């Protein structure tokens, strides 16, 4: 595990503490944490239809929402977690009870923080790095005082109460799990192989894929000057929100097979209040909320992850995954659209 601030070195949690995973073991795609459907012959779903509405039946009520590769999780007012979507390694089996303060699903794992600031991770824990276990579950810090956790593909990072960043899990391709030093960071976000946060001046700092290899498209290095008020790390791109509601994105824009306009098609208008960057390596789309709670998405649209977005307004939060997205209404109801190969849309509560 790597931690930015000096003089603390908590012992990793012992192996074997994660929830039991499914007996089905899927080989990981060589390209990385795929979005869960569509390109492999499975069928994605545009749950919104031509009307742009995404009602999925009886609804639960949540106060926050997050999405990973093909898993989404919601946090209710009591701090209880509900997850839906891909669960082949038990990543959908969140800890019971309330009192959680943040939750973040990744590819085959998820993590949460509780009211004491303890990080709890669950999911892929087979002890085999060749099948995707890099300690992203078992090496979570055994300490308290964390205010936020963010899960990437095979890594995770957490922000402690001083604003120092701790990361653990895979550390390939330029340091997925090697965060910047110092305190005072905020707005932590983890993508496929990189992560980003804001420093005390509102400038974006990113770390991770930056080795000049085939996965490096500048998503962790070609950072525009701020200040910004929020940042979102995606697959091969990142986006940040200015104080006037403008969006700036950077990363892949080379016209290659993985370039779906996730940078070049970024909206030029201002007045947005939130931005979310999706895609895990071979997928890529982003969504934003405007001041009326309307949703604007851009990038890859092979499974309706752009065109299937709700057409109405009044949403208060947005989360993008590998090939799907979800939004939260003012009443706390979830609406999801896009790829649905493993229930990440149709199983939304």
C-alpha positions in Angstrom: 0.0 0.0 0.0 1.2 3.5 -0.8 0.3 6.6 1.2 1.1 10.2 0.5 1.6 11.6 3.9 4.6 10.4 5.9 5.0 8.9 9.4 2.1 6.4 9.2 2.3 2.9 8.0 -0.8 0.9 9.0 -0.6 -2.9 8.6 -2.8 -4.3 5.9 -5.8 -6.3 6.9 -5.2 -10.0 7.0 -6.1 -12.0 3.9 -9.3 -13.8 3.9 -11.5 -11.2 5.5 -13.5 -10.4 2.3 -16.9 -11.8 1.7 -17.0 -15.2 0.0 -17.0 -14.8 -3.8 -18.9 -16.7 -6.4 -17.7 -20.1 -7.5 -17.7 -18.9 -11.0 -14.2 -17.6 -11.9 -14.1 -15.5 -15.0 -10.8 -14.9 -16.8 -10.0 -11.2 -17.0 -10.1 -9.7 -20.4 -6.6 -8.8 -21.5 -7.7 -5.3 -22.2 -8.6 -4.8 -18.6 -11.8 -4.2 -16.7 -14.4 -4.4 -19.5 -17.8 -2.8 -19.0 -19.8 -6.1 -18.6 -21.6 -6.5 -22.0 -22.1 -5.7 -25.6 -18.8 -6.3 -27.3 -18.6 -9.9 -26.2 -21.9 -11.0 -27.8 -24.1 -10.2 -24.8 -26.9 -7.7 -25.1 -27.0 -4.3 -23.6 -30.2 -2.5 -22.7 -31.5 1.0 -23.2 -33.9 1.0 -20.3 -35.1 4.4 -21.2 -36.7 3.6 -24.5 -37.6 6.3 -27.0 -39.3 8.4 -24.3 -36.2 8.9 -22.4 -37.8 7.7 -19.1 -36.0 5.0 -17.1 -38.5 3.8 -14.5 -37.5 0.3 -13.4 -40.4 -0.6 -11.1 -40.7 -0.2 -7.3 -37.9 2.0 -6.1 -35.8 2.4 -3.0 -34.7 5.7 -1.7 -31.0 6.7 -1.6 -29.0 9.8 -0.6 -25.9 9.1 -2.8 -25.0 6.9 -5.8 -21.8 5.4 -7.3 -20.9 3.2 -10.2 -18.0 0.9 -11.2 -17.3 -1.2 -14.2 -20.6 -3.1 -14.2 -21.8 -2.7 -10.6 -23.6 0.2 -9.0 -24.2 1.0 -5.3 -26.5 3.3 -3.4 -26.3 4.7 0.1 -29.5 5.4 2.0 -30.2 8.0 4.7 -29.2 5.4 7.4 -25.9 4.7 5.7 -27.0 1.2 4.5 -25.6 0.0 1.2 -27.4 -1.6 -1.7 -25.5 -2.9 -4.7 -26.7 -4.3 -8.0 -25.1 -5.6 -11.2 -22.1 -7.9 -11.6 -21.5 -10.2 -8.6 -19.3 -13.0 -9.8 -16.8 -12.4 -7.0 -19.3 -11.2 -4.4 -18.7 -7.6 -5.1 -22.5 -7.0 -5.0 -22.7 -8.4 -1.4 -22.2 -5.2 0.5 -21.7 -5.3 4.3 -25.0 -5.2 6.2 -26.3 -2.5 8.5 -26.1 1.2 8.4 -23.6 3.9 9.4 -21.6 4.0 6.1 -20.6 7.4 4.8 -19.3 6.6 1.3 -19.3 3.6 -1.1 -17.4 3.0 -4.3 -17.6 0.0 -6.6 -14.6 -0.8 -8.9 -14.3 -3.6 -11.4 -14.5 -6.8 -9.3 -14.5 -5.2 -5.8 -16.1 -2.4 -3.9 -15.1 -0.4 -0.8 -17.0 1.7 1.7 -16.2 3.9 4.8 -18.2 3.8 8.0 -18.9 6.5 10.6 -15.6 5.9 12.4 -13.7 6.4 9.1 -12.8 2.7 8.7 -12.4 1.4 5.2 -14.1 -1.9 4.4 -13.5 -3.6 1.0 -15.1 -6.8 -0.5 -15.1 -8.8 -3.7 -12.3 -10.4 -5.6 -10.0 -12.0 -3.1 -8.6 -15.2 -4.7 -4.9 -14.5 -3.9 -3.9 -14.8 -7.6 -2.6 -11.6 -9.2 -2.9 -13.3 -12.6 -6.7 -13.4 -12.1 -7.0 -9.8 -10.9 -6.3 -10.0 -7.1 -3.7 -7.3 -6.3 -4.7 -6.8 -2.7 -7.4 -4.3 -3.5 -9.6 -6.0 -0.9 -7.2 -7.4 1.7 -4.6 -4.5 1.7 -7.1 -1.8 2.7 -5.6 0.3 5.5 -6.3 -0.9 9.0 -6.9 2.6 10.4 -9.6 5.0 11.1 -10.3 8.6 10.1 -11.1 8.2 6.4 -13.7 10.5 4.9 -14.0 9.0 1.4 -13.0 6.0 -0.6 -12.7 5.5 -4.4 -12.3 2.2 -6.2 -10.6 1.8 -9.6 -10.0 -1.3 -11.6 -7.6 -3.3 -9.5 -6.8 -0.5 -7.0 -8.5 1.7 -4.5 -7.6 5.0 -2.7 -9.0 6.7 0.3 -8.8 10.3 1.7 -8.1 10.7 5.4 -9.3 13.4 7.7 -6.2 15.5 6.9 -6.8 15.3 3.2 -3.9 12.9 2.7 -4.4 10.1 0.1 -3.7 6.4 0.7 -3.8 3.9 -2.1 -3.5 0.1 -2.3 -3.8 -2.6 -4.9 -2.2 -2.8 -8.4 0.7 -0.4 -9.0 1.4 -1.1 -12.7 1.9 1.3 -15.6 3.4 4.2 -13.8 1.9 3.8 -10.3 -1.8 3.2 -10.1 -1.4 3.1 -6.3 1.3 5.8 -5.8 -0.5 9.0 -4.9 1.0 12.5 -4.4 2.3 13.6 -1.1 0.8 16.1 1.2 -2.5 16.9 3.0 -5.5 19.0 2.0 -6.7 17.0 -1.0 -10.4 16.7 -1.7 -12.7 15.3 -4.4 -11.0 11.9 -4.8 -11.9 9.9 -7.9 -10.6 6.6 -9.2 -10.7 5.5 -12.9 -9.5 2.4 -14.7 -5.8 2.7 -14.1 -5.5 6.2 -12.8 -6.9 8.4 -10.0 -7.3 12.1 -9.5 -8.0 14.6 -6.7 -8.0 18.4 -6.1 -5.3 20.1 -4.1 -5.8 23.0 -1.8 -5.7 25.5 -4.7 -8.3 23.6 -6.7 -5.7 22.3 -9.2 -6.1 18.7 -10.4 -3.5 16.1 -9.4 -3.6 12.7 -11.0 -1.5 9.6 -10.8 -1.5 6.1 -12.4 -1.0 5.2 -16.0 1.7 7.5 -17.2 4.5 5.2 -18.5 4.1 6.1 -22.2 2.7 2.7 -23.1 -0.3 1.8 -25.0 -2.7 2.5 -22.1 -1.2 6.0 -21.6 -3.3 8.6 -23.4 -2.4 11.5 -21.1 -5.4 10.9 -18.8 -3.1 11.3 -15.8 -0.6 13.9 -17.2 -2.3 16.2 -19.7 -4.1 18.1 -17.0 -5.4 21.6 -17.8 -4.8 24.5 -15.4 -7.5 25.2 -12.9 -8.9 26.0 -10.5 -11.6 23.4 -10.5 -14.3 22.4 -8.0 -14.6 18.7 -8.9 -12.7 16.1 -10.9 -13.7 12.7 -12.3 -11.4 9.9 -13.5 -12.7 7.6 -16.2 -11.3 4.9 -18.4 -8.8 6.6 -20.8 -9.9 10.1 -20.0 -10.6 12.5 -17.1 -12.9 15.5 -16.7 -13.1 18.4 -14.3 -15.7 21.1 -13.4 -14.9 24.8 -13.1 -16.6 27.2 -10.7 -18.8 28.5 -13.5 -20.0 25.1 -14.4 -17.7 24.6 -17.4 -16.3 21.1 -18.2 -12.8 20.3 -19.3 -11.8 16.8 -20.3 -8.4 15.4 -21.3 -7.0 12.0 -22.3 -7.6 9.9 -25.4 -8.3 12.0 -28.5 -6.2 10.3 -31.1 -8.9 8.9 -33.4 -8.0 5.3 -32.4 -10.5 2.5 -31.9 -10.9 3.5 -28.2 -11.5 7.2 -29.0 -15.3 7.7 -28.8 -15.3 11.5 -28.5 -15.0 11.3 -24.7 -12.7 14.4 -24.9 -13.4 16.1 -28.2 -17.2 16.0 -27.7 -17.2 17.6 -24.3 -20.0 20.2 -24.0 -18.8 23.7 -24.4 -21.6 25.3 -22.4 -21.3 26.3 -18.7 -23.8 26.0 -15.8 -23.2 22.3 -15.1 -23.2 21.3 -11.4 -21.7 17.8 -11.6 -19.6 15.6 -14.0 -19.0 11.9 -14.1 -16.4 10.1 -16.3 -17.2 6.5 -17.2 -15.6 3.7 -19.1 -13.1 1.0 -18.0 -10.3 0.9 -20.6 -12.2 -0.2 -23.7 -15.4 1.8 -23.0 -15.7 5.5 -22.6 -18.5 8.0 -22.0 -19.2 10.8 -19.6 -22.3 12.5 -18.2 -23.0 15.8 -16.5 -25.9 17.5 -14.7 -27.0 21.0 -15.5 -28.5 23.5 -13.1 -32.0 22.1 -13.7 -30.9 18.5 -13.0 -31.0 17.7 -16.7 -28.6 15.1 -18.0 -26.1 15.5 -20.9 -23.9 12.5 -21.9 -21.3 12.1 -24.6 -18.8 9.5 -25.8 -19.5 5.8 -26.7 -23.1 5.0 -27.4 -23.1 1.3 -28.5 -25.5 0.3 -25.7 -27.5 3.5 -25.2 -25.2 4.9 -22.6 -25.5 8.3 -24.3 -28.8 8.3 -26.2 -30.6 6.4 -23.5 -30.2 9.1 -20.9 -33.4 10.4 -19.3 -34.8 13.4 -21.2 -36.4 15.1 -18.2 -34.8 17.2 -15.4 -34.8 17.3 -11.6 -31.9 14.9 -11.0 -29.5 15.6 -8.1 -26.6 13.1 -8.7 -25.1 11.2 -11.6 -22.7 8.2 -11.7 -21.2 6.5 -14.8 -19.8 3.0 -15.0 -18.2 0.9 -17.7 -21.0 0.9 -20.2 -24.0 2.3 -18.2 -24.9 5.2 -16.1 -27.4 5.9 -13.2 -28.9 9.1 -11.9 -30.6 10.0 -8.6 -33.9 11.9 -8.6 -34.7 14.6 -6.0 -36.8 12.0 -4.2 -33.8 9.6 -4.0 -34.9 7.2 -6.7 -32.4 5.6 -9.1 -32.7 5.5 -12.8 -30.2 3.6 -14.9 -29.6 3.2 -18.6 -27.0 1.6 -21.0 -25.5 -1.8 -21.0 -27.4 -4.4 -18.9 -25.6 -7.7 -19.5 -25.4 -8.4 -15.7 -28.3 -6.5 -14.4 -26.6 -3.1 -13.8 -29.7 -1.4 -15.3 -32.6 -3.8 -14.9 -31.8 -4.8 -11.3 -31.7 -1.2 -10.0 -33.8 -1.1 -6.9 
